[in-house]
Amino acid sequence: MSTNKIALVTGGSRGLGKNMALKIAEKGLDVIITYHANKDAALEVVSEIEKLGNKGVAFQLDTTNTASFKAFFEKIAAYLKENYDSGKLDYLVNNAGTGIYKPFLETTESDFDEMMNIHIKGVYFLSQQAAPLLSDGGGIINISSGLVRVSLPGSSAYASMKGAVDVFTRYLAKELSNRKIRANVVAPGAVATDFGGGENKENDKKRALISQNTALGRVGEPEDIGGIVAFLCTEDARWINGQRIEASGGIML
């Protein structure tokens, strides 16, 4: 039975979630990741976690399907009971998500519902189901976006949901305070991943615009984000609560 602390990272098979999972493992924590469809990619991340000397495991989860959450956490609870003295999670990282780039006037109700289901409804009810399994003194880290502060045309539905995540996180910090569970937001700026069709990785015109408007002069990389989330999963961050940490290299200051 392990006495290590353990973090659950949703959407941990690629991009930002993968880097978060590995950086958390580098801090000495065991990591549970979820994946939507790509099991092979998830198992590769688990292998990398294990090479760092920590336990890793991957579970399939569709974070838009709230009806599946109860059964998902029953599996997590069984895994924790079998492998850990505490039988508890220490940290929940709500990272899973997708993006769309569409003008407000062209955004359909279906587009809106997809963004709402994954970015706020899913996060809200996943956190609710996770709460009984979280250790007192643990933490929740929600992933938001720099687009909450900076308004770029084409992201109204996505950014609106991330704005809701920012508000929700402050309520989590208050309402779970009796258990000393901290809740914080990490808000990445533009990062070069496959997210939203890979716009920030492949669109040279957009990359140039971002770089010109960022104090540090470039587009972000996954490695710029994971370490911040990992830091929030340590005792060094114990006095950070209810905060929004933007990691954007200083875009549009």
C-alpha positions in Angstrom: 0.0 0.0 0.0 1.3 3.4 -1.0 1.5 6.4 1.3 2.2 8.8 -1.6 -0.1 11.7 -2.3 -2.2 11.3 -5.4 -3.6 13.6 -8.1 -6.3 13.0 -10.6 -5.8 14.9 -13.9 -8.6 14.9 -16.4 -7.6 15.0 -20.0 -4.1 13.8 -19.1 -3.3 11.9 -22.3 -1.9 14.8 -24.4 -1.1 18.5 -24.6 -1.3 20.5 -21.4 -2.8 17.7 -19.3 0.1 15.4 -20.2 2.6 17.9 -19.1 0.7 18.6 -15.9 0.6 14.9 -15.1 4.3 14.5 -15.7 5.3 17.6 -13.7 3.1 16.5 -10.8 4.8 13.1 -10.9 8.2 14.9 -10.8 7.0 16.3 -7.5 6.8 12.8 -6.1 3.0 12.3 -6.4 1.2 9.4 -7.9 -1.1 10.3 -10.8 -4.4 9.1 -12.1 -5.2 10.5 -15.6 -8.3 10.3 -17.7 -8.6 10.1 -21.4 -11.6 10.5 -23.8 -10.7 8.1 -26.7 -7.0 7.6 -27.1 -6.1 4.8 -24.7 -2.7 4.2 -26.3 -1.6 7.8 -25.7 -2.9 7.6 -22.1 -0.9 4.4 -21.5 2.3 6.1 -22.8 1.8 8.9 -20.2 1.3 6.3 -17.5 4.6 4.6 -18.6 6.4 8.0 -18.3 4.9 8.5 -14.8 6.1 5.1 -13.8 9.6 5.8 -15.2 9.7 8.7 -12.7 9.2 6.2 -9.9 5.5 6.9 -9.2 2.3 5.0 -9.6 0.2 5.9 -12.7 -3.0 4.7 -14.1 -5.5 5.8 -16.8 -9.3 5.6 -16.8 -11.6 6.4 -19.6 -14.0 9.4 -19.0 -16.2 11.6 -21.1 -16.4 14.7 -19.0 -19.5 15.9 -20.8 -21.5 12.8 -19.7 -22.4 13.7 -16.1 -24.5 10.5 -15.8 -21.3 8.5 -16.0 -19.6 10.3 -13.1 -21.0 8.2 -10.2 -19.7 4.9 -11.8 -16.4 6.6 -12.7 -15.8 7.6 -9.1 -16.8 4.1 -7.8 -13.9 2.8 -10.0 -11.6 5.4 -8.6 -12.6 4.7 -5.0 -12.0 1.0 -5.5 -8.6 1.7 -7.0 -7.6 4.0 -4.1 -8.8 1.5 -1.5 -6.8 -1.2 -3.1 -3.6 0.8 -3.5 -3.4 3.5 -0.8 -3.5 3.6 3.0 -5.7 6.7 3.0 -8.0 5.6 0.2 -8.3 9.2 -0.7 -7.3 11.6 -3.5 -5.3 14.7 -2.6 -5.7 16.8 -5.7 -8.2 17.1 -8.5 -7.1 18.9 -11.7 -10.0 19.8 -14.0 -8.2 20.1 -17.3 -10.2 18.2 -19.9 -11.6 20.4 -22.6 -12.0 21.3 -26.2 -12.3 24.6 -28.0 -14.0 26.2 -30.9 -13.2 29.3 -32.9 -16.4 30.8 -34.3 -17.8 34.3 -34.4 -20.7 34.9 -32.0 -23.1 35.3 -34.9 -22.2 31.9 -36.3 -22.1 30.0 -33.0 -25.0 27.4 -32.8 -26.9 26.3 -29.8 -25.2 22.9 -30.2 -21.7 24.6 -30.2 -22.8 26.5 -27.0 -24.1 23.4 -25.3 -20.8 21.5 -26.1 -18.7 24.2 -24.5 -21.0 24.5 -21.5 -21.2 20.7 -20.9 -17.4 20.2 -21.0 -16.1 23.4 -19.4 -18.6 24.3 -16.7 -21.3 21.6 -16.2 -18.8 18.8 -16.4 -16.3 20.6 -14.1 -19.0 21.5 -11.6 -20.5 18.0 -11.2 -17.2 16.2 -11.5 -15.9 18.3 -8.6 -19.1 17.6 -6.6 -18.6 13.8 -7.1 -14.9 14.0 -6.3 -15.3 16.0 -3.1 -16.1 13.0 -0.8 -12.9 11.3 -2.0 -10.7 14.3 -1.5 -8.5 14.4 1.6 -9.0 17.2 4.0 -6.3 19.7 3.3 -6.2 18.7 -0.4 -6.9 20.9 -3.4 -8.7 21.5 -6.6 -7.1 23.2 -9.6 -9.4 24.3 -12.4 -8.0 25.2 -15.8 -9.4 28.4 -17.2 -8.1 30.6 -20.0 -6.4 34.0 -20.7 -9.4 34.6 -22.9 -11.4 35.5 -19.8 -9.4 38.6 -19.4 -8.5 39.3 -23.1 -11.3 39.3 -25.6 -10.3 37.9 -29.0 -13.1 37.6 -31.6 -14.2 34.0 -32.2 -14.0 32.7 -28.7 -17.2 34.0 -27.0 -18.8 30.6 -26.1 -15.5 29.1 -24.9 -14.4 32.1 -22.9 -17.8 32.6 -21.3 -17.6 29.1 -19.9 -14.1 29.7 -18.6 -15.3 32.9 -17.0 -17.9 30.8 -15.2 -15.1 28.4 -14.0 -13.3 31.4 -12.5 -16.4 32.3 -10.4 -17.1 28.7 -9.5 -13.6 28.3 -8.2 -14.0 31.1 -5.7 -17.2 29.5 -4.4 -15.3 26.1 -4.1 -12.6 27.8 -2.0 -15.3 29.2 0.4 -17.6 26.2 0.5 -14.9 23.6 1.1 -12.9 25.8 3.5 -14.3 23.8 6.5 -12.2 20.9 5.2 -9.2 23.1 4.4 -9.5 22.1 0.7 -8.0 24.9 -1.5 -9.4 25.7 -4.9 -7.5 27.8 -7.5 -7.5 28.5 -11.2 -4.6 28.3 -13.6 -5.4 30.4 -16.8 -3.1 29.6 -19.7 -2.6 32.1 -22.5 -2.2 31.0 -26.1 -0.3 27.6 -26.0 1.0 25.6 -29.0 -1.0 22.4 -28.7 -3.6 20.5 -30.8 -6.3 22.2 -28.8 -9.0 23.8 -30.9 -7.6 22.4 -34.2 -4.1 23.4 -33.4 -4.6 27.1 -34.2 -1.8 28.3 -31.9 0.6 25.7 -33.3 -0.1 25.8 -37.0 -1.5 29.3 -37.8 1.6 31.4 -38.5 -0.4 34.6 -38.8 -2.0 34.1 -35.4 1.3 33.0 -33.8 2.9 36.2 -35.0 0.0 38.3 -33.6 0.3 36.6 -30.2 4.1 36.9 -30.1 3.9 40.6 -30.9 1.4 41.2 -28.1 3.1 39.1 -25.5 5.7 40.7 -23.2 8.0 37.6 -23.4 7.7 37.6 -27.2 6.4 34.1 -28.1 3.6 31.7 -28.0 3.4 29.5 -24.9 4.3 25.8 -24.8 2.8 23.0 -22.6 6.0 23.0 -20.5 5.2 26.6 -19.5 2.0 25.5 -17.7 2.5 22.0 -16.2 4.9 23.2 -13.5 2.5 25.8 -12.2 -0.2 23.2 -11.7 2.3 20.9 -10.1 3.4 23.6 -7.7 -0.3 24.0 -6.6 -0.2 20.3 -5.7 2.5 20.8 -3.0 2.6 22.1 0.5 4.6 25.1 -0.8 1.3 26.4 -2.2 -0.7 25.8 1.0 -1.5 29.5 1.5 -2.8 30.1 -2.1 -6.5 29.8 -2.2 -9.3 31.2 -4.3 -6.8 32.7 -6.8 -6.6 33.0 -10.6 -3.1 32.6 -11.8 -2.7 33.6 -15.4 0.2 32.0 -17.2 0.4 33.9 -20.5 3.9 35.4 -20.7 2.3 38.8 -20.2 -0.2 39.0 -23.2 -1.8 42.3 -23.8 -0.7 43.9 -20.6 
